[in-house]
């Protein structure tokens, strides 16, 4: 589910490209407007919090090793995804969908290293 949610941030189709351009334009405006910057910081904090929650859930079910810093990893995952989105936007031919999703999967695989115990029972 986390991979699917993060993939929505990557401009891999027309709808996500349009959303990415809005985020990019908002970031540009936020660089010059304290009120918009505060909204952008809050939005990023919510995204990181949700990713950290997913990591915590993964720890509970065994997908993530005990002791992983959920907040630190959430920051890395979100930053990686945003960077991947920018590369995909700037150079779509050099960052085709399969390569972008494989990169995201590999990055997530460094945190989500095991199978979920709940899935093994079912």
C-alpha positions as CSV (number, residue, x, y, z in Angstrom):
1,X,0.0,0.0,0.0
2,X,2.9,2.4,0.8
3,X,4.5,1.8,-2.6
4,X,1.2,2.5,-4.3
5,X,0.7,5.7,-2.4
6,X,4.3,6.9,-3.0
7,X,4.0,6.0,-6.7
8,X,1.1,8.5,-6.9
9,X,3.7,11.3,-6.3
10,X,5.7,10.3,-9.4
11,X,4.6,11.8,-12.7
12,X,4.1,8.6,-14.6
13,X,0.9,9.5,-16.5
14,X,-1.0,12.6,-17.5
15,X,-2.9,12.9,-14.2
16,X,0.2,12.6,-12.0
17,X,2.2,14.9,-14.3
18,X,-0.5,17.6,-13.8
19,X,-0.5,17.0,-10.0
20,X,3.3,17.2,-10.0
21,X,3.3,20.5,-11.8
22,X,0.9,21.9,-9.3
23,X,3.1,20.8,-6.4
24,X,6.1,22.3,-8.2
25,X,4.4,25.6,-8.8
26,X,3.2,25.7,-5.2
27,X,6.8,25.0,-4.0
28,X,8.0,27.9,-6.1
29,X,5.4,30.2,-4.6
30,X,6.1,28.9,-1.1
31,X,9.7,29.9,-1.5
32,X,8.5,33.6,-1.4
33,X,5.5,33.4,0.9
34,X,5.7,32.5,4.6
35,X,2.1,31.4,4.8
36,X,2.4,29.1,1.8
37,X,5.7,27.8,3.2
38,X,4.0,26.9,6.4
39,X,1.3,24.9,4.5
40,X,4.0,23.1,2.5
41,X,5.9,22.2,5.7
42,X,2.7,20.9,7.3
43,X,1.9,18.9,4.2
44,X,5.3,17.3,4.2
45,X,5.1,16.6,7.9
46,X,1.8,14.8,7.4
47,X,3.3,12.7,4.5
48,X,6.4,11.8,6.6
49,X,4.1,11.0,9.5
50,X,2.0,8.6,7.4
51,X,5.1,6.9,6.0
52,X,6.5,6.6,9.6
53,X,3.2,5.0,10.6
54,X,3.5,2.5,7.8
55,X,7.0,1.7,8.9
56,X,5.8,1.2,12.5
57,X,3.0,-1.0,11.2
58,X,5.6,-3.0,9.3
59,X,7.7,-3.4,12.5
60,X,4.6,-4.8,14.3
61,X,4.0,-7.4,11.6
62,X,7.7,-8.3,10.9
63,X,8.2,-6.5,7.6
64,X,10.6,-4.0,9.2
65,X,13.4,-5.0,11.6
66,X,13.0,-3.9,15.3
67,X,14.9,-0.7,16.1
68,X,14.5,0.9,12.7
69,X,14.2,4.7,13.1
70,X,10.7,5.2,11.6
71,X,10.9,9.0,11.4
72,X,14.4,9.0,9.9
73,X,13.5,6.4,7.3
74,X,10.3,8.2,6.5
75,X,12.3,11.4,5.8
76,X,14.7,9.4,3.5
77,X,11.8,7.6,1.7
78,X,9.8,10.8,1.1
79,X,12.9,12.7,-0.1
80,X,13.9,9.9,-2.4
81,X,10.4,9.7,-3.9
82,X,10.3,13.5,-4.4
83,X,13.7,13.4,-6.1
84,X,12.6,10.5,-8.2
85,X,9.5,12.5,-9.2
86,X,11.7,15.4,-10.2
87,X,14.0,13.2,-12.3
88,X,11.0,11.6,-14.0
89,X,9.5,15.0,-14.8
90,X,12.8,16.5,-16.1
91,X,13.9,13.4,-18.1
92,X,11.0,11.0,-18.7
93,X,12.8,9.1,-21.4
94,X,15.7,8.5,-19.0
95,X,13.4,7.6,-16.2
96,X,10.8,5.3,-17.7
97,X,8.0,3.9,-15.5
98,X,9.6,0.5,-15.0
99,X,12.9,2.0,-13.9
100,X,11.3,4.5,-11.6
101,X,9.1,1.9,-9.9
102,X,12.1,-0.5,-9.6
103,X,14.1,2.2,-7.9
104,X,11.3,2.9,-5.5
105,X,10.9,-0.8,-4.8
106,X,14.6,-1.1,-4.1
107,X,14.6,1.9,-1.8
108,X,11.6,0.5,0.1
109,X,13.2,-2.9,0.2
110,X,16.1,-1.5,2.4
111,X,13.5,-0.8,5.1
112,X,10.8,-3.4,4.5
113,X,13.2,-6.4,4.6
114,X,10.9,-9.3,5.8
115,X,7.5,-10.8,5.1
116,X,4.5,-9.8,7.2
117,X,3.7,-12.5,9.8
118,X,0.0,-11.8,9.4
119,X,0.2,-12.6,5.6
120,X,1.9,-15.9,6.4
121,X,-0.9,-17.1,8.7
122,X,-3.6,-16.4,6.2
